[in-house]
Amino acid sequence: MRLLCATDLSSRADRALRRAGTLARDMQAELVLLSVVDDDQPARLVESERREVSILLAELSGAMHELQGLAPRLRVEAGDAFDAIIRVAEAEQADLIVMGEHRKRLLRDMFVGTTIERVMRQGQRPVLMVKMPPERPYRRVLAAMDLSDPAAYALRTAHRLGLLEGADLTVFHALEPTPGRGVMMLADVPDEAIQAHIHDVATERRAELTRFLQDMNLGMGPSLPKMVLEEGPPAPALRRAVARVSPDLVVVGTRGRGALGRLVIGSVAEEALRTLDCDVLAVPPAP
């Protein structure tokens, strides 16, 4: 197992470093620390910054060895951050990329996306975005599940990485919008009948979800995860589910690939990355 932690050495990145160290120790995985120097500047400044970053990474490595018994390998690259992260992740065959929140650049983020979103769109590796202080292993995990192969693969990946070990797993599913509800409202069907219809749809979907999880065979024994079904579009439904469950980690599968072969980030993954306060594991489709 190999983890790649990409850091810009800011205070925001400290949580990602600590989480990556904890995961590497618990998984007995190799840890690679990566920092990227912007090459859009004179060559002498690039080299000067590379030296400074190398010194800082070495200090971090020493602290991690002292506190966690780790000996991470260090890499300093020059270029665009997202491109370097993808390139190094492939070269290292990383099982997981760990990142923290980056410096906000509002106009750039608006038009091209954040670094982590760009890594997700063009990369092939699972990405763990760390937002919370890593005070303990993940105890409550919420997995978004829409009965699709990408969603199933995301949950299997979380299991393979050991992120579900000892955690209370809840599966979230959005009922969007309940079939027939609009027609029934226009026809002045009594509210009691509409609610009964919604209940029937939810019961049927819960049964489908149960069969889907059983077929996944996650090796969790005879018991299945708890289920949370929320009516409405997936993104706002996810917010409500997070408010109910208060997870440490949300697991989402990204949607698939568009005509150019690039990853299309679904509304649930984008909502999770941009607005949730908990950590997010975003998993691209199976290769």
C-alpha positions as CSV (number, residue, x, y, z in Angstrom):
1,M,0.0,0.0,0.0
2,R,1.3,3.4,-0.9
3,L,-0.1,6.9,0.1
4,L,0.8,10.1,-1.6
5,C,0.2,13.3,0.5
6,A,0.3,16.5,-1.6
7,T,1.0,19.5,0.5
8,D,1.5,23.2,-0.1
9,L,3.2,23.5,3.3
10,S,0.5,25.9,4.5
11,S,-1.3,25.7,7.9
12,R,-4.4,24.4,5.9
13,A,-2.3,21.4,4.8
14,D,-1.3,20.4,8.3
15,R,-4.4,18.3,8.9
16,A,-3.9,16.4,5.6
17,L,-0.3,15.6,6.7
18,R,-1.4,14.4,10.1
19,R,-4.2,12.2,8.6
20,A,-1.8,10.8,6.0
21,G,0.7,9.9,8.7
22,T,-1.9,8.2,10.8
23,L,-3.3,6.2,7.9
24,A,0.2,5.2,6.8
25,R,1.1,4.0,10.3
26,D,-2.2,2.1,10.7
27,M,-2.1,0.6,7.3
28,Q,1.7,-0.1,7.5
29,A,1.8,1.7,4.1
30,E,4.6,3.6,2.4
31,L,4.1,7.4,2.5
32,V,5.3,9.8,-0.1
33,L,5.2,13.5,0.6
34,L,4.9,15.8,-2.4
35,S,5.2,19.6,-2.7
36,V,5.0,21.4,-6.0
37,V,6.8,24.6,-6.9
38,D,5.2,27.0,-9.4
39,D,7.4,27.1,-12.4
40,D,5.8,30.2,-13.8
41,Q,8.7,32.4,-12.6
42,P,12.4,32.9,-13.4
43,A,14.5,29.7,-13.3
44,R,16.7,31.0,-10.4
45,L,13.6,31.6,-8.3
46,V,12.3,28.1,-9.1
47,E,15.5,26.5,-8.0
48,S,15.7,28.7,-4.8
49,E,12.1,27.7,-3.9
50,R,12.9,24.1,-4.6
51,R,15.7,24.2,-2.1
52,E,13.6,25.9,0.5
53,V,10.7,23.5,0.1
54,S,13.1,20.5,0.3
55,I,14.4,21.8,3.6
56,L,10.9,22.2,4.9
57,L,9.8,18.7,3.7
58,A,12.9,17.2,5.4
59,E,11.9,18.9,8.7
60,L,8.4,17.5,8.3
61,S,9.7,14.1,7.6
62,G,11.9,14.3,10.8
63,A,8.9,15.3,12.9
64,M,6.8,12.4,11.5
65,H,9.6,9.9,12.2
66,E,9.9,11.2,15.8
67,L,6.1,11.3,16.5
68,Q,4.8,8.4,14.4
69,G,7.8,6.3,13.5
70,L,7.4,7.0,9.8
71,A,10.1,7.6,7.2
72,P,8.3,9.1,4.2
73,R,10.0,9.6,0.9
74,L,10.1,13.2,-0.3
75,R,9.4,14.6,-3.7
76,V,9.6,18.2,-4.9
77,E,8.3,18.9,-8.4
78,A,8.0,22.1,-10.5
79,G,4.9,22.9,-12.6
80,D,1.2,23.2,-12.2
81,A,0.1,21.6,-8.9
82,F,-2.7,19.4,-10.3
83,D,-0.6,18.2,-13.2
84,A,2.3,17.3,-10.9
85,I,0.1,15.5,-8.5
86,I,-1.4,13.4,-11.2
87,R,2.0,12.6,-12.7
88,V,3.6,11.6,-9.4
89,A,0.5,9.6,-8.3
90,E,0.8,7.5,-11.5
91,A,4.6,7.2,-11.3
92,E,4.3,6.1,-7.7
93,Q,1.3,3.9,-8.3
94,A,-0.3,5.5,-5.3
95,D,-3.3,3.7,-3.8
96,L,-4.6,7.0,-2.3
97,I,-3.9,10.7,-2.7
98,V,-4.3,12.7,0.5
99,M,-4.9,16.5,0.2
100,G,-6.1,19.4,2.3
101,E,-8.0,22.5,1.4
102,H,-5.9,24.8,-0.9
103,R,-5.5,28.5,-1.0
104,K,-8.6,30.1,-2.3
105,R,-8.3,31.8,-5.7
106,L,-11.9,32.7,-6.4
107,L,-11.8,33.6,-10.1
108,R,-9.5,30.8,-11.0
109,D,-11.5,28.3,-9.0
110,M,-14.7,29.5,-10.6
111,F,-13.5,28.9,-14.2
112,V,-11.1,25.9,-13.9
113,G,-12.0,24.4,-10.5
114,T,-9.9,23.8,-7.4
115,T,-6.7,21.8,-7.5
116,I,-8.4,18.8,-6.0
117,E,-11.3,19.0,-8.4
118,R,-8.9,19.1,-11.3
119,V,-7.0,16.1,-9.9
120,M,-10.3,14.2,-9.7
121,R,-11.3,15.1,-13.3
122,Q,-8.1,14.0,-14.9
123,G,-6.6,11.6,-12.4
124,Q,-7.2,7.8,-12.0
125,R,-6.6,7.6,-8.2
126,P,-8.9,7.9,-5.2
127,V,-8.6,11.3,-3.4
128,L,-9.1,11.9,0.3
129,M,-9.8,15.5,1.0
130,V,-9.0,16.2,4.7
131,K,-11.0,19.0,6.4
132,M,-11.3,17.8,10.0
133,P,-8.6,17.6,12.7
134,P,-7.4,14.0,12.6
135,E,-7.9,13.3,16.3
136,R,-8.9,9.7,15.8
137,P,-9.6,7.0,13.2
138,Y,-12.9,7.5,11.3
139,R,-15.8,6.4,13.5
140,R,-18.8,7.4,11.4
141,V,-18.8,6.9,7.6
142,L,-21.5,8.0,5.2
143,A,-21.4,6.4,1.7
144,A,-23.5,7.9,-1.1
145,M,-25.1,5.1,-3.0
146,D,-27.2,5.4,-6.2
147,L,-27.2,1.7,-7.2
148,S,-24.5,2.4,-9.8
149,D,-21.2,0.6,-10.5
150,P,-19.2,3.8,-9.7
151,A,-20.9,4.1,-6.3
152,A,-20.3,0.5,-5.5
153,Y,-16.7,0.7,-6.6
154,A,-16.2,3.8,-4.3
155,L,-17.5,1.9,-1.3
156,R,-15.4,-1.2,-2.1
157,T,-12.4,1.1,-2.4
158,A,-13.0,2.6,1.0
159,H,-13.2,-0.9,2.4
160,R,-10.0,-2.0,0.6
161,L,-8.2,1.0,2.0
162,G,-9.2,0.1,5.5
163,L,-11.2,3.3,6.0
164,L,-14.3,1.4,7.2
165,E,-12.4,-0.6,9.8
166,G,-14.1,-0.1,13.2
167,A,-16.4,2.6,11.7
168,D,-20.2,2.8,11.9
169,L,-21.2,2.8,8.2
170,T,-24.4,4.4,7.0
171,V,-25.4,4.3,3.3
172,F,-27.2,7.3,1.9
173,H,-29.6,7.2,-1.1
174,A,-31.5,10.1,-2.6
175,L,-35.0,9.5,-3.8
176,E,-35.3,12.1,-6.6
177,P,-38.1,13.1,-7.1
178,T,-40.6,10.5,-6.1
179,P,-42.3,9.2,-9.4
180,G,-45.9,10.3,-9.7
181,R,-45.9,12.8,-6.9
182,G,-46.2,15.8,-9.1
183,V,-49.1,14.3,-11.1
184,M,-50.9,13.4,-7.8
185,M,-50.5,16.9,-6.5
186,L,-51.9,18.4,-9.7
187,A,-54.8,16.0,-9.5
188,D,-55.6,17.2,-5.9
189,V,-54.9,13.7,-4.5
190,P,-55.2,13.9,-0.6
191,D,-51.9,14.5,1.1
192,E,-52.3,11.2,3.1
193,A,-52.4,9.3,-0.2
194,I,-49.3,11.1,-1.5
195,Q,-47.4,10.3,1.7
196,A,-48.5,6.7,1.4
197,H,-47.2,6.6,-2.2
198,I,-43.8,8.1,-1.1
199,H,-43.6,5.5,1.7
200,D,-44.2,2.7,-0.8
201,V,-41.5,4.0,-3.2
202,A,-39.1,4.4,-0.3
203,T,-39.8,0.8,0.9
204,E,-39.2,-0.6,-2.6
205,R,-36.0,1.4,-3.0
206,R,-34.8,0.3,0.4
207,A,-35.3,-3.3,-0.7
208,E,-33.3,-2.7,-3.9
209,L,-30.6,-1.1,-1.8
210,T,-30.5,-4.1,0.5
211,R,-30.1,-6.5,-2.4
212,F,-27.4,-4.3,-3.9
213,L,-25.4,-4.2,-0.7
214,Q,-25.8,-8.0,-0.2
215,D,-24.4,-8.6,-3.7
216,M,-21.4,-6.3,-3.0
217,N,-20.3,-8.8,-0.2
218,L,-18.1,-6.3,1.7
219,G,-17.1,-8.9,4.2
220,M,-18.9,-7.1,7.0
221,G,-20.7,-10.2,8.3
222,P,-24.5,-10.8,8.1
223,S,-25.4,-7.3,9.3
224,L,-25.9,-4.6,6.7
225,P,-25.1,-0.9,7.1
226,K,-27.7,1.5,8.3
227,M,-29.6,3.2,5.5
228,V,-30.7,6.9,5.2
229,L,-33.1,7.7,2.3
230,E,-33.8,11.4,1.6
231,E,-36.3,12.6,-0.9
232,G,-35.1,15.3,-3.4
233,P,-32.2,16.0,-5.7
234,P,-29.0,14.3,-4.6
235,A,-26.9,17.3,-3.6
236,P,-29.3,18.9,-1.1
237,A,-30.4,15.5,0.0
238,L,-26.8,14.7,0.9
239,R,-26.6,17.9,3.1
240,R,-29.6,16.7,5.0
241,A,-28.2,13.2,5.4
242,V,-24.9,14.6,6.7
243,A,-26.8,16.8,9.2
244,R,-28.6,13.6,10.5
245,V,-25.5,11.3,10.7
246,S,-22.7,13.8,11.5
247,P,-20.1,11.6,9.7
248,D,-16.3,11.9,10.0
249,L,-16.0,10.8,6.4
250,V,-18.2,10.9,3.3
251,V,-17.5,8.4,0.5
252,V,-18.6,9.4,-3.0
253,G,-18.1,7.9,-6.5
254,T,-17.5,10.4,-9.3
255,R,-19.8,10.1,-12.2
256,G,-18.0,8.8,-15.2
257,R,-16.2,10.0,-18.3
258,G,-17.3,12.5,-20.9
259,A,-16.6,12.5,-24.7
260,L,-13.0,13.7,-24.2
261,G,-12.3,10.9,-21.7
262,R,-12.1,13.4,-18.8
263,L,-13.8,12.8,-15.5
264,V,-17.2,14.4,-15.1
265,I,-17.7,15.3,-11.4
266,G,-21.3,14.6,-10.4
267,S,-23.4,16.9,-8.3
268,V,-23.0,14.8,-5.1
269,A,-19.2,14.7,-5.3
270,E,-18.9,18.4,-6.1
271,E,-21.3,19.2,-3.2
272,A,-19.3,17.1,-0.9
273,L,-16.0,18.7,-1.8
274,R,-17.1,22.3,-1.8
275,T,-19.5,22.5,1.1
276,L,-19.2,19.7,3.7
277,D,-17.1,20.2,6.8
278,C,-16.1,16.5,7.1
279,D,-13.5,14.6,5.2
280,V,-14.4,13.3,1.7
281,L,-13.1,10.3,-0.1
282,A,-13.8,10.8,-3.9
283,V,-13.3,7.7,-6.0
284,P,-13.1,7.7,-9.8
285,P,-14.7,4.9,-11.8
286,A,-12.9,1.6,-12.1
287,P,-10.2,1.7,-14.8
